[in-house]
Every structure is written in structure tokens, then in C-alpha cells.
Amino acid sequence: MRLPFKTHDAFGNSLLIKRFIIFYFGLITWYRFNWVNKTSIEGAEKLKDLPKQKVIFVSNHQTYFADVACMYHVFGCAKWGVFNRINFIWFLLNPPLNIYFIAAQETMKSGLLPKLFAYVGSVSIKRSWREAGKEINRGVDPGDIRKIETALNSGWVITFPQGTTRPYAIGRRGTAQLIRNNNPIVIPVVVDGFRRAFDRKGLLVKKRGVDLSMKFKDPLEYSKDDSPQVILEKIMAAIEQLPVNKNNDN
């Protein structure tokens, strides 16, 4: 029995349009990651045996979009059996389309480019602690949780548990609760250099010749019996964002 040919992703977005956007912006970011700056990748071979669904990548966050774009390149190359380098530009002809990333709703509506990136794979959620630059305190929207779970059940999800590009910011327990409830494979990722190379949004080159790095670590060991706080502490240690590491910040 032949499986039906998919034309849309789990959120109803056209896969054809996604391919076009990934190809166009992939050419631009490929040049920035390989020629304007140099990027070193470590541990990408761990992606080889991961399942196609229910994998979540937790990472520190240095720009809004450049970090995510670099992960797309790593995942695209890995799909073609190319690991620990992202100079294999041909993956753009057939990129992975089951990659999603969690982002603040207000960020993804702040201009044409963010809206295009949102179409590629954003799971846009409302922050429960901050909005429009002001501190707030509201409950998590159940609809946002369902959207994240839909993405997890459809592919790989990238999330930044700190919810900000500020280094050593406190992690948010929502990420830990999501992991506890869904029991995905959790891959910690540590990025560096993006803050120096790009502006805060990651759309403009701020400095050339920067050494960018992205390290994929072994799957996080945790138990569903762990409390969200315990899981969060494990995550923050794995992505090297505990306050004790502050003296090592570059």
C-alpha cells in the first residue's frame, strides 16, 4: 500500500512553499556560515540514528534566527549523510521538512522576514513571563502546549529554554514540564560565536571572520519521575548555562 503524497506539514503549511523559502534563505545563510564566517560542528553524527519524531533539541540562545538557521544546515547535511560540516550546499535541493522551532509569537510577527521564517517551521507561543518588553505573569495557553505536542509528534523540535538571548538567564520550567509529559529524546546543543557575528535578531552580519561553533551532546538522561525543576537543572547544566560557568563566557 502506497502512502499518500504529503503536500502540507502538520500545521497546514505548503511543503512546496517551505522548500522554496528554505532554498532561498539557505543560500544566503550558507554563504554567511561558510565564507563570511567559519563554522565548526561537533557531535552531529549523533543525529544519524535518531527517530524521525519526538526528538527535542535544547540549546542556549545567542540570536533570534541565526542559531536556528545553522541547525537547519546541520540537519539538512545529516539527512544526506554529511556530518560535522555544513558546506554541503546540495542538501537545499531536498531539505528536511519536519523541523520545527519554538519561538515567541510577538517575535515571529515583527516583520516580513520573521513571518517567512515562521512559515518554515515556527511553533509560535505566547510568553507567560514577558510581552512587549514588559514583565507579565499569566498562565500557559493550553493551545500552545497542543501546538508543541503536534510538532513533536510530527518531527524534531528546537527550543531555547531560557527564552532570551541573554547569557546565563534563568531557564523556564515549561520546557522541563513539556519533556516530562511527552518523554521525547532530548539532545542538548551548545552554540557560540553567533552573538559576536550577528545582530540580536541574527539577520545582519555584525562582524566577519568569527569562529562559530555548534556542539551536539549525548541524549540527556532523565526520568519521568524527575520533577520539572530537576529536569530543568539537568538541561541548564548540559547547555552550559548554569551561573557557575559565567567566568567561562566568551
C-alpha atoms as an extended CHARMM CRD file, in Angstrom:
* protein
*
       250  EXT
         1         1  MET       CA              0.0000000000        0.0000000000        0.0000000000  PROA      1               0.0000000000
         2         2  ARG       CA              1.4710000000        3.3290000000       -1.0710000000  PROA      2               0.0000000000
         3         3  LEU       CA              1.4650000000        6.1250000000        1.4450000000  PROA      3               0.0000000000
         4         4  PRO       CA             -0.3000000000        9.3230000000        0.2940000000  PROA      4               0.0000000000
         5         5  PHE       CA              1.9900000000       12.0410000000       -1.0370000000  PROA      5               0.0000000000
         6         6  LYS       CA              2.2230000000       14.8110000000        1.5430000000  PROA      6               0.0000000000
         7         7  THR       CA              1.6460000000       18.3500000000        0.3320000000  PROA      7               0.0000000000
         8         8  HSD       CA              1.3570000000       20.1210000000        3.7080000000  PROA      8               0.0000000000
         9         9  ASP       CA              3.0110000000       19.8940000000        7.0940000000  PROA      9               0.0000000000
        10        10  ALA       CA              1.3170000000       19.2180000000       10.4360000000  PROA      10              0.0000000000
        11        11  PHE       CA              0.1690000000       22.8590000000       10.6390000000  PROA      11              0.0000000000
        12        12  GLY       CA             -1.2230000000       23.0790000000        7.1230000000  PROA      12              0.0000000000
        13        13  ASN       CA              1.7290000000       24.9390000000        5.5900000000  PROA      13              0.0000000000
        14        14  SER       CA              2.5490000000       24.0910000000        1.9750000000  PROA      14              0.0000000000
        15        15  LEU       CA              5.6640000000       21.9250000000        1.7080000000  PROA      15              0.0000000000
        16        16  LEU       CA              6.3580000000       23.3900000000       -1.7290000000  PROA      16              0.0000000000
        17        17  ILE       CA              6.4810000000       26.9150000000       -0.3000000000  PROA      17              0.0000000000
        18        18  LYS       CA              8.6050000000       25.6950000000        2.6040000000  PROA      18              0.0000000000
        19        19  ARG       CA             11.0860000000       24.1900000000        0.1360000000  PROA      19              0.0000000000
        20        20  PHE       CA             11.3260000000       27.4750000000       -1.7340000000  PROA      20              0.0000000000
        21        21  ILE       CA             11.8880000000       29.5450000000        1.4290000000  PROA      21              0.0000000000
        22        22  ILE       CA             14.4890000000       27.1010000000        2.7840000000  PROA      22              0.0000000000
        23        23  PHE       CA             16.3060000000       27.1110000000       -0.5610000000  PROA      23              0.0000000000
        24        24  TYR       CA             16.3690000000       30.9050000000       -0.8860000000  PROA      24              0.0000000000
        25        25  PHE       CA             17.4260000000       31.7320000000        2.6620000000  PROA      25              0.0000000000
        26        26  GLY       CA             19.5920000000       28.6270000000        2.8160000000  PROA      26              0.0000000000
        27        27  LEU       CA             21.7870000000       30.0330000000        0.0450000000  PROA      27              0.0000000000
        28        28  ILE       CA             22.2310000000       33.2810000000        1.9770000000  PROA      28              0.0000000000
        29        29  THR       CA             22.9720000000       31.6450000000        5.3240000000  PROA      29              0.0000000000
        30        30  TRP       CA             25.2180000000       29.0020000000        3.7310000000  PROA      30              0.0000000000
        31        31  TYR       CA             27.4370000000       31.8130000000        2.4440000000  PROA      31              0.0000000000
        32        32  ARG       CA             27.4440000000       33.5360000000        5.8330000000  PROA      32              0.0000000000
        33        33  PHE       CA             28.2770000000       30.3670000000        7.7560000000  PROA      33              0.0000000000
        34        34  ASN       CA             30.9900000000       29.1150000000        5.3720000000  PROA      34              0.0000000000
        35        35  TRP       CA             32.5700000000       32.2080000000        3.8080000000  PROA      35              0.0000000000
        36        36  VAL       CA             31.7470000000       35.3200000000        5.8120000000  PROA      36              0.0000000000
        37        37  ASN       CA             32.4500000000       33.3530000000        8.9940000000  PROA      37              0.0000000000
        38        38  LYS       CA             33.6790000000       29.8300000000        9.6790000000  PROA      38              0.0000000000
        39        39  THR       CA             31.5400000000       27.2370000000       11.4190000000  PROA      39              0.0000000000
        40        40  SER       CA             32.7240000000       24.1370000000       13.2560000000  PROA      40              0.0000000000
        41        41  ILE       CA             30.2630000000       21.3730000000       14.1120000000  PROA      41              0.0000000000
        42        42  GLU       CA             30.8390000000       18.6660000000       16.7050000000  PROA      42              0.0000000000
        43        43  GLY       CA             28.7780000000       15.6110000000       17.5730000000  PROA      43              0.0000000000
        44        44  ALA       CA             26.4350000000       15.7430000000       14.5570000000  PROA      44              0.0000000000
        45        45  GLU       CA             26.9740000000       12.0280000000       13.9750000000  PROA      45              0.0000000000
        46        46  LYS       CA             24.6100000000       11.5190000000       16.9240000000  PROA      46              0.0000000000
        47        47  LEU       CA             21.7690000000       12.5800000000       14.6010000000  PROA      47              0.0000000000
        48        48  LYS       CA             22.2320000000        9.5020000000       12.4280000000  PROA      48              0.0000000000
        49        49  ASP       CA             20.1990000000        7.0380000000       14.4840000000  PROA      49              0.0000000000
        50        50  LEU       CA             17.5680000000        9.3740000000       15.9170000000  PROA      50              0.0000000000
        51        51  PRO       CA             13.8930000000        8.6300000000       15.1710000000  PROA      51              0.0000000000
        52        52  LYS       CA             12.0150000000       10.9650000000       12.8460000000  PROA      52              0.0000000000
        53        53  GLN       CA              9.6130000000       12.1060000000       15.5580000000  PROA      53              0.0000000000
        54        54  LYS       CA              9.6450000000       13.0100000000       19.2510000000  PROA      54              0.0000000000
        55        55  VAL       CA             13.1490000000       14.4740000000       19.3850000000  PROA      55              0.0000000000
        56        56  ILE       CA             13.7040000000       17.8260000000       21.0630000000  PROA      56              0.0000000000
        57        57  PHE       CA             16.8820000000       19.8780000000       20.8310000000  PROA      57              0.0000000000
        58        58  VAL       CA             17.5330000000       22.1930000000       23.7880000000  PROA      58              0.0000000000
        59        59  SER       CA             20.0860000000       24.9330000000       23.2640000000  PROA      59              0.0000000000
        60        60  ASN       CA             21.4690000000       28.1600000000       24.6060000000  PROA      60              0.0000000000
        61        61  HSD       CA             20.3110000000       31.1360000000       22.5700000000  PROA      61              0.0000000000
        62        62  GLN       CA             22.5070000000       33.8710000000       21.0820000000  PROA      62              0.0000000000
        63        63  THR       CA             20.3970000000       35.3400000000       18.2740000000  PROA      63              0.0000000000
        64        64  TYR       CA             16.7550000000       35.0370000000       17.2760000000  PROA      64              0.0000000000
        65        65  PHE       CA             17.2870000000       33.3130000000       13.9330000000  PROA      65              0.0000000000
        66        66  ALA       CA             20.9640000000       32.6080000000       13.0860000000  PROA      66              0.0000000000
        67        67  ASP       CA             21.2560000000       29.7870000000       15.6560000000  PROA      67              0.0000000000
        68        68  VAL       CA             18.1570000000       28.0760000000       14.2370000000  PROA      68              0.0000000000
        69        69  ALA       CA             19.3040000000       28.5930000000       10.6480000000  PROA      69              0.0000000000
        70        70  CYS       CA             22.6110000000       26.9170000000       11.4280000000  PROA      70              0.0000000000
        71        71  MET       CA             20.8050000000       23.9280000000       12.9380000000  PROA      71              0.0000000000
        72        72  TYR       CA             18.7540000000       23.6340000000        9.7650000000  PROA      72              0.0000000000
        73        73  HSD       CA             22.0090000000       23.3730000000        7.8190000000  PROA      73              0.0000000000
        74        74  VAL       CA             23.3300000000       20.6970000000       10.1840000000  PROA      74              0.0000000000
        75        75  PHE       CA             20.1000000000       18.6970000000        9.9330000000  PROA      75              0.0000000000
        76        76  GLY       CA             19.9950000000       19.1010000000        6.1580000000  PROA      76              0.0000000000
        77        77  CYS       CA             23.5430000000       17.8510000000        5.7170000000  PROA      77              0.0000000000
        78        78  ALA       CA             22.9020000000       14.9780000000        8.1380000000  PROA      78              0.0000000000
        79        79  LYS       CA             19.9230000000       13.8840000000        6.0160000000  PROA      79              0.0000000000
        80        80  TRP       CA             22.4200000000       13.2920000000        3.2190000000  PROA      80              0.0000000000
        81        81  GLY       CA             24.9430000000       11.5300000000        5.4580000000  PROA      81              0.0000000000
        82        82  VAL       CA             27.2380000000       14.5480000000        5.8230000000  PROA      82              0.0000000000
        83        83  PHE       CA             28.1860000000       15.1280000000        9.4550000000  PROA      83              0.0000000000
        84        84  ASN       CA             30.1590000000       17.7790000000       11.3360000000  PROA      84              0.0000000000
        85        85  ARG       CA             30.3280000000       20.1670000000        8.3960000000  PROA      85              0.0000000000
        86        86  ILE       CA             27.7640000000       22.3590000000        6.6770000000  PROA      86              0.0000000000
        87        87  ASN       CA             29.4560000000       23.0940000000        3.3650000000  PROA      87              0.0000000000
        88        88  PHE       CA             27.3150000000       20.5320000000        1.5040000000  PROA      88              0.0000000000
        89        89  ILE       CA             25.0760000000       23.0550000000       -0.2250000000  PROA      89              0.0000000000
        90        90  TRP       CA             23.2410000000       20.4550000000       -2.3080000000  PROA      90              0.0000000000
        91        91  PHE       CA             21.0030000000       19.4700000000        0.6000000000  PROA      91              0.0000000000
        92        92  LEU       CA             18.9900000000       22.6110000000       -0.2030000000  PROA      92              0.0000000000
        93        93  LEU       CA             17.5390000000       20.7670000000       -3.1970000000  PROA      93              0.0000000000
        94        94  ASN       CA             15.8930000000       18.2750000000       -0.8480000000  PROA      94              0.0000000000
        95        95  PRO       CA             15.9340000000       19.6080000000        2.7350000000  PROA      95              0.0000000000
        96        96  PRO       CA             14.2550000000       18.0550000000        5.7660000000  PROA      96              0.0000000000
        97        97  LEU       CA             10.7710000000       19.4680000000        6.1920000000  PROA      97              0.0000000000
        98        98  ASN       CA              9.8860000000       18.0710000000        9.6100000000  PROA      98              0.0000000000
        99        99  ILE       CA             11.9680000000       20.5700000000       11.6430000000  PROA      99              0.0000000000
       100       100  TYR       CA             10.1670000000       22.9740000000       13.9720000000  PROA      100             0.0000000000
       101       101  PHE       CA             11.3500000000       25.5900000000       16.4210000000  PROA      101             0.0000000000
       102       102  ILE       CA              9.5820000000       27.2020000000       19.3560000000  PROA      102             0.0000000000
       103       103  ALA       CA              9.5340000000       30.9980000000       19.2560000000  PROA      103             0.0000000000
       104       104  ALA       CA              7.7120000000       33.8790000000       20.8980000000  PROA      104             0.0000000000
       105       105  GLN       CA              4.6150000000       34.8750000000       18.9630000000  PROA      105             0.0000000000
       106       106  GLU       CA              5.4580000000       38.5790000000       19.0860000000  PROA      106             0.0000000000
       107       107  THR       CA              8.9190000000       37.8990000000       17.6030000000  PROA      107             0.0000000000
       108       108  MET       CA              7.5310000000       35.9720000000       14.6470000000  PROA      108             0.0000000000
       109       109  LYS       CA              5.1140000000       38.8000000000       13.7660000000  PROA      109             0.0000000000
       110       110  SER       CA              7.7000000000       41.5870000000       13.8730000000  PROA      110             0.0000000000
       111       111  GLY       CA              8.2940000000       41.9880000000       10.1490000000  PROA      111             0.0000000000
       112       112  LEU       CA              8.2120000000       40.2260000000        6.7760000000  PROA      112             0.0000000000
       113       113  LEU       CA             11.3670000000       38.1360000000        7.2680000000  PROA      113             0.0000000000
       114       114  PRO       CA             10.2730000000       36.6940000000       10.6440000000  PROA      114             0.0000000000
       115       115  LYS       CA              6.9030000000       35.8360000000        9.0840000000  PROA      115             0.0000000000
       116       116  LEU       CA              8.6670000000       33.9290000000        6.2920000000  PROA      116             0.0000000000
       117       117  PHE       CA             10.8250000000       32.1050000000        8.8380000000  PROA      117             0.0000000000
       118       118  ALA       CA              7.6810000000       31.3270000000       10.8040000000  PROA      118             0.0000000000
       119       119  TYR       CA              6.2390000000       29.5970000000        7.7490000000  PROA      119             0.0000000000
       120       120  VAL       CA              9.2680000000       27.3080000000        7.5490000000  PROA      120             0.0000000000
       121       121  GLY       CA              8.6890000000       25.7950000000       10.9620000000  PROA      121             0.0000000000
       122       122  SER       CA              7.9120000000       28.1540000000       13.8130000000  PROA      122             0.0000000000
       123       123  VAL       CA              5.7180000000       26.9500000000       16.6520000000  PROA      123             0.0000000000
       124       124  SER       CA              4.7100000000       30.3980000000       17.8560000000  PROA      124             0.0000000000
       125       125  ILE       CA              3.6660000000       30.6300000000       21.5010000000  PROA      125             0.0000000000
       126       126  LYS       CA              2.6910000000       33.4030000000       23.8710000000  PROA      126             0.0000000000
       127       127  ARG       CA              5.2590000000       34.0520000000       26.5670000000  PROA      127             0.0000000000
       128       128  SER       CA              3.8920000000       33.6490000000       30.0750000000  PROA      128             0.0000000000
       129       129  TRP       CA              6.5000000000       35.9180000000       31.6670000000  PROA      129             0.0000000000
       130       130  ARG       CA              7.1820000000       38.7410000000       29.2070000000  PROA      130             0.0000000000
       131       131  GLU       CA              5.3810000000       40.6330000000       26.4630000000  PROA      131             0.0000000000
       132       132  ALA       CA              6.2230000000       43.8090000000       24.5330000000  PROA      132             0.0000000000
       133       133  GLY       CA              9.2940000000       44.3400000000       26.7100000000  PROA      133             0.0000000000
       134       134  LYS       CA              7.3510000000       44.2320000000       29.9740000000  PROA      134             0.0000000000
       135       135  GLU       CA              7.3110000000       41.6210000000       32.7180000000  PROA      135             0.0000000000
       136       136  ILE       CA              3.9770000000       39.8120000000       32.9920000000  PROA      136             0.0000000000
       137       137  ASN       CA              2.6020000000       36.8110000000       34.8420000000  PROA      137             0.0000000000
       138       138  ARG       CA             -0.0230000000       34.7050000000       33.0990000000  PROA      138             0.0000000000
       139       139  GLY       CA             -0.7860000000       31.0390000000       32.7460000000  PROA      139             0.0000000000
       140       140  VAL       CA              0.4290000000       28.9070000000       29.8690000000  PROA      140             0.0000000000
       141       141  ASP       CA             -2.0380000000       28.7280000000       26.9920000000  PROA      141             0.0000000000
       142       142  PRO       CA             -3.2090000000       25.0890000000       26.5740000000  PROA      142             0.0000000000
       143       143  GLY       CA             -3.4110000000       25.7380000000       22.8380000000  PROA      143             0.0000000000
       144       144  ASP       CA              0.3230000000       26.4670000000       22.7700000000  PROA      144             0.0000000000
       145       145  ILE       CA              1.0420000000       23.1630000000       24.5010000000  PROA      145             0.0000000000
       146       146  ARG       CA             -1.0330000000       21.3110000000       21.9260000000  PROA      146             0.0000000000
       147       147  LYS       CA              0.8540000000       23.0060000000       19.0960000000  PROA      147             0.0000000000
       148       148  ILE       CA              4.2170000000       21.9570000000       20.5320000000  PROA      148             0.0000000000
       149       149  GLU       CA              2.9940000000       18.3940000000       21.0120000000  PROA      149             0.0000000000
       150       150  THR       CA              1.7580000000       18.3540000000       17.4130000000  PROA      150             0.0000000000
       151       151  ALA       CA              5.2270000000       19.4000000000       16.2560000000  PROA      151             0.0000000000
       152       152  LEU       CA              6.8940000000       16.7620000000       18.4590000000  PROA      152             0.0000000000
       153       153  ASN       CA              4.6610000000       14.0310000000       17.0710000000  PROA      153             0.0000000000
       154       154  SER       CA              5.4670000000       15.1930000000       13.5370000000  PROA      154             0.0000000000
       155       155  GLY       CA              9.2150000000       15.6980000000       13.6710000000  PROA      155             0.0000000000
       156       156  TRP       CA             12.1080000000       17.3340000000       15.5010000000  PROA      156             0.0000000000
       157       157  VAL       CA             11.6480000000       20.4130000000       17.6690000000  PROA      157             0.0000000000
       158       158  ILE       CA             14.2360000000       23.0470000000       18.6100000000  PROA      158             0.0000000000
       159       159  THR       CA             13.6880000000       25.0120000000       21.7940000000  PROA      159             0.0000000000
       160       160  PHE       CA             15.6180000000       27.5460000000       23.8200000000  PROA      160             0.0000000000
       161       161  PRO       CA             14.6930000000       27.0090000000       27.4780000000  PROA      161             0.0000000000
       162       162  GLN       CA             15.9850000000       30.4220000000       28.5610000000  PROA      162             0.0000000000
       163       163  GLY       CA             13.5610000000       32.1980000000       26.2330000000  PROA      163             0.0000000000
       164       164  THR       CA             16.0430000000       35.0380000000       25.7400000000  PROA      164             0.0000000000
       165       165  THR       CA             19.3980000000       35.6970000000       24.0860000000  PROA      165             0.0000000000
       166       166  ARG       CA             20.8470000000       36.9600000000       27.3720000000  PROA      166             0.0000000000
       167       167  PRO       CA             23.5700000000       34.5370000000       28.5560000000  PROA      167             0.0000000000
       168       168  TYR       CA             23.0680000000       32.6730000000       31.8420000000  PROA      168             0.0000000000
       169       169  ALA       CA             19.4410000000       33.7540000000       32.0760000000  PROA      169             0.0000000000
       170       170  ILE       CA             17.2830000000       31.5160000000       34.2230000000  PROA      170             0.0000000000
       171       171  GLY       CA             15.6990000000       28.5690000000       32.4060000000  PROA      171             0.0000000000
       172       172  ARG       CA             11.9400000000       28.2520000000       32.1160000000  PROA      172             0.0000000000
       173       173  ARG       CA             10.2390000000       25.2880000000       33.7310000000  PROA      173             0.0000000000
       174       174  GLY       CA              7.7780000000       24.9950000000       30.8710000000  PROA      174             0.0000000000
       175       175  THR       CA             10.4300000000       23.2520000000       28.7860000000  PROA      175             0.0000000000
       176       176  ALA       CA             11.0640000000       20.7370000000       31.5600000000  PROA      176             0.0000000000
       177       177  GLN       CA              7.3440000000       20.1350000000       32.0370000000  PROA      177             0.0000000000
       178       178  LEU       CA              6.9360000000       19.5430000000       28.2990000000  PROA      178             0.0000000000
       179       179  ILE       CA              9.7200000000       16.9670000000       28.3790000000  PROA      179             0.0000000000
       180       180  ARG       CA              8.3070000000       15.2870000000       31.4730000000  PROA      180             0.0000000000
       181       181  ASN       CA              4.8500000000       14.9940000000       29.9140000000  PROA      181             0.0000000000
       182       182  ASN       CA              5.9350000000       13.7570000000       26.4730000000  PROA      182             0.0000000000
       183       183  ASN       CA              9.1130000000       11.7810000000       27.2100000000  PROA      183             0.0000000000
       184       184  PRO       CA             10.9940000000       12.6920000000       23.9880000000  PROA      184             0.0000000000
       185       185  ILE       CA             14.6620000000       12.1020000000       23.2430000000  PROA      185             0.0000000000
       186       186  VAL       CA             16.4120000000       15.2800000000       24.4020000000  PROA      186             0.0000000000
       187       187  ILE       CA             19.6040000000       16.4010000000       22.6560000000  PROA      187             0.0000000000
       188       188  PRO       CA             21.4870000000       19.2980000000       24.3240000000  PROA      188             0.0000000000
       189       189  VAL       CA             23.1860000000       21.7460000000       21.9530000000  PROA      189             0.0000000000
       190       190  VAL       CA             25.7840000000       24.3940000000       22.8170000000  PROA      190             0.0000000000
       191       191  VAL       CA             26.3540000000       27.2710000000       20.3880000000  PROA      191             0.0000000000
       192       192  ASP       CA             28.9580000000       30.0150000000       20.4650000000  PROA      192             0.0000000000
       193       193  GLY       CA             30.1290000000       32.9210000000       18.3240000000  PROA      193             0.0000000000
       194       194  PHE       CA             26.7310000000       33.8620000000       16.9010000000  PROA      194             0.0000000000
       195       195  ARG       CA             26.3400000000       36.7980000000       19.2840000000  PROA      195             0.0000000000
       196       196  ARG       CA             29.6280000000       38.2520000000       18.0420000000  PROA      196             0.0000000000
       197       197  ALA       CA             28.9780000000       37.6120000000       14.3530000000  PROA      197             0.0000000000
       198       198  PHE       CA             25.3590000000       38.7520000000       14.0000000000  PROA      198             0.0000000000
       199       199  ASP       CA             22.9610000000       41.3280000000       15.3480000000  PROA      199             0.0000000000
       200       200  ARG       CA             20.4890000000       40.2920000000       18.0290000000  PROA      200             0.0000000000
       201       201  LYS       CA             17.9280000000       39.0720000000       15.5030000000  PROA      201             0.0000000000
       202       202  GLY       CA             20.5750000000       37.1660000000       13.5730000000  PROA      202             0.0000000000
       203       203  LEU       CA             19.5690000000       38.8050000000       10.3020000000  PROA      203             0.0000000000
       204       204  LEU       CA             22.5040000000       41.1880000000        9.8070000000  PROA      204             0.0000000000
       205       205  VAL       CA             26.2250000000       40.4350000000        9.8280000000  PROA      205             0.0000000000
       206       206  LYS       CA             27.8660000000       42.4260000000       12.6010000000  PROA      206             0.0000000000
       207       207  LYS       CA             31.4030000000       41.0860000000       12.2950000000  PROA      207             0.0000000000
       208       208  ARG       CA             33.2130000000       38.9750000000        9.7170000000  PROA      208             0.0000000000
       209       209  GLY       CA             35.7410000000       36.2030000000       10.2920000000  PROA      209             0.0000000000
       210       210  VAL       CA             34.1530000000       34.9420000000       13.5160000000  PROA      210             0.0000000000
       211       211  ASP       CA             34.5860000000       31.2980000000       14.5130000000  PROA      211             0.0000000000
       212       212  LEU       CA             31.0950000000       29.9150000000       15.0170000000  PROA      212             0.0000000000
       213       213  SER       CA             30.6180000000       26.6230000000       16.8220000000  PROA      213             0.0000000000
       214       214  MET       CA             27.7840000000       24.1780000000       17.4480000000  PROA      214             0.0000000000
       215       215  LYS       CA             28.1700000000       21.1000000000       19.6230000000  PROA      215             0.0000000000
       216       216  PHE       CA             25.6230000000       18.2800000000       19.8560000000  PROA      216             0.0000000000
       217       217  LYS       CA             25.8650000000       16.3240000000       23.0980000000  PROA      217             0.0000000000
       218       218  ASP       CA             24.6990000000       12.8560000000       24.0820000000  PROA      218             0.0000000000
       219       219  PRO       CA             20.9700000000       12.4570000000       24.8140000000  PROA      219             0.0000000000
       220       220  LEU       CA             20.0030000000       13.8660000000       28.1850000000  PROA      220             0.0000000000
       221       221  GLU       CA             19.4760000000       11.2490000000       30.8640000000  PROA      221             0.0000000000
       222       222  TYR       CA             16.2910000000       11.9120000000       32.7880000000  PROA      222             0.0000000000
       223       223  SER       CA             13.3230000000       10.0730000000       34.2360000000  PROA      223             0.0000000000
       224       224  LYS       CA              9.6210000000       10.8370000000       34.0180000000  PROA      224             0.0000000000
       225       225  ASP       CA              9.7050000000       10.5850000000       37.7860000000  PROA      225             0.0000000000
       226       226  ASP       CA             12.0810000000       13.5660000000       37.9550000000  PROA      226             0.0000000000
       227       227  SER       CA             10.4480000000       16.8360000000       38.9480000000  PROA      227             0.0000000000
       228       228  PRO       CA             10.3970000000       19.6540000000       36.3540000000  PROA      228             0.0000000000
       229       229  GLN       CA             12.9740000000       21.5110000000       38.4550000000  PROA      229             0.0000000000
       230       230  VAL       CA             15.3600000000       18.5470000000       38.3990000000  PROA      230             0.0000000000
       231       231  ILE       CA             14.9530000000       18.1510000000       34.6290000000  PROA      231             0.0000000000
       232       232  LEU       CA             15.4970000000       21.8860000000       34.1440000000  PROA      232             0.0000000000
       233       233  GLU       CA             18.7100000000       21.7920000000       36.1710000000  PROA      233             0.0000000000
       234       234  LYS       CA             19.9780000000       18.9140000000       34.0300000000  PROA      234             0.0000000000
       235       235  ILE       CA             19.1460000000       20.8630000000       30.8790000000  PROA      235             0.0000000000
       236       236  MET       CA             20.8620000000       24.0480000000       32.0280000000  PROA      236             0.0000000000
       237       237  ALA       CA             23.9870000000       22.1220000000       33.0180000000  PROA      237             0.0000000000
       238       238  ALA       CA             24.0390000000       20.3080000000       29.6710000000  PROA      238             0.0000000000
       239       239  ILE       CA             23.7910000000       23.5330000000       27.6410000000  PROA      239             0.0000000000
       240       240  GLU       CA             26.4410000000       25.1150000000       29.8900000000  PROA      240             0.0000000000
       241       241  GLN       CA             24.2620000000       27.9200000000       31.1700000000  PROA      241             0.0000000000
       242       242  LEU       CA             24.4900000000       27.4240000000       34.9120000000  PROA      242             0.0000000000
       243       243  PRO       CA             25.7290000000       30.5900000000       36.7140000000  PROA      243             0.0000000000
       244       244  VAL       CA             28.8830000000       28.7680000000       37.8920000000  PROA      244             0.0000000000
       245       245  ASN       CA             30.0710000000       28.7520000000       34.2690000000  PROA      245             0.0000000000
       246       246  LYS       CA             29.8110000000       32.5080000000       33.8830000000  PROA      246             0.0000000000
       247       247  ASN       CA             33.5690000000       33.0610000000       34.1000000000  PROA      247             0.0000000000
       248       248  ASN       CA             33.9390000000       30.8910000000       31.0030000000  PROA      248             0.0000000000
       249       249  ASP       CA             31.6960000000       33.0610000000       28.8400000000  PROA      249             0.0000000000
       250       250  ASN       CA             33.3510000000       34.4920000000       25.7510000000  PROA      250             0.0000000000
